[in-house]
Amino acid sequence: MAKLEVGTNQHVEISTPSQAKAAEMLNVSRESVISARKVIDQGSVELIKKVDAGKIAVSTTAKKQNC
């Protein structure tokens, strides 16, 4: 990518799975995917690290942080 000319990749399709598809792929509920996104977008780095390490549930974090 770093060696491509400007605009070279503008027509490349970047596909992001839907929340439902992501939930299916991760074997979690859609609500967990939504909570995780909120924590990533609104949570502190420290909080995200705790969730990532499994020290606190993503759903609990989203509720406590009022995300």
C-alpha positions as CSV (number, residue, x, y, z in Angstrom):
1,M,0.0,0.0,0.0
2,A,2.8,2.4,0.8
3,K,4.2,2.2,-2.7
4,L,0.9,2.7,-4.5
5,E,0.2,6.0,-6.2
6,V,-2.4,8.3,-4.7
7,G,-5.9,7.2,-5.7
8,T,-4.8,3.7,-6.7
9,N,-6.9,2.0,-4.1
10,Q,-10.0,4.1,-4.3
11,H,-12.0,1.5,-6.1
12,V,-11.1,-1.4,-3.9
13,E,-14.1,-2.7,-2.0
14,I,-13.5,-2.8,1.7
15,S,-16.1,-5.1,3.3
16,T,-17.1,-4.7,6.9
17,P,-19.4,-7.4,8.3
18,S,-22.7,-6.3,9.8
19,Q,-23.1,-6.5,13.5
20,A,-25.2,-9.6,13.1
21,K,-22.5,-11.3,11.0
22,A,-19.7,-10.2,13.3
23,A,-21.7,-11.7,16.3
24,E,-22.1,-14.9,14.4
25,M,-18.4,-15.1,13.5
26,L,-17.4,-14.4,17.1
27,N,-20.2,-16.7,18.6
28,V,-21.6,-13.8,20.7
29,S,-24.8,-11.9,20.7
30,R,-25.4,-8.8,18.5
31,E,-25.8,-6.8,21.7
32,S,-22.2,-7.8,22.8
33,V,-20.9,-6.5,19.4
34,I,-22.8,-3.3,20.0
35,S,-21.5,-2.9,23.5
36,A,-17.9,-3.7,22.4
37,R,-18.1,-1.0,19.7
38,K,-19.3,1.5,22.3
39,V,-16.5,0.6,24.7
40,I,-13.9,1.0,21.9
41,D,-15.3,4.3,20.8
42,Q,-16.0,5.8,24.3
43,G,-14.0,3.9,26.8
44,S,-10.6,4.8,28.3
45,V,-7.5,2.9,27.2
46,E,-7.2,1.3,30.6
47,L,-10.8,0.2,30.5
48,I,-10.4,-1.3,27.0
49,K,-7.3,-3.2,28.2
50,K,-9.3,-4.7,31.1
51,V,-12.1,-5.8,28.8
52,D,-9.5,-7.2,26.3
53,A,-7.8,-9.2,29.1
54,G,-11.2,-10.6,30.3
55,K,-11.0,-8.8,33.6
56,I,-14.4,-7.2,33.1
57,A,-17.3,-8.1,30.8
58,V,-17.9,-5.8,27.8
59,S,-21.6,-5.6,28.7
60,T,-20.8,-4.5,32.3
61,T,-18.3,-2.0,31.1
62,A,-20.7,-0.4,28.6
63,K,-23.4,-0.1,31.2
64,K,-21.1,1.3,33.9
65,Q,-19.5,3.8,31.6
66,N,-22.9,4.8,30.3
67,C,-21.7,4.1,26.8
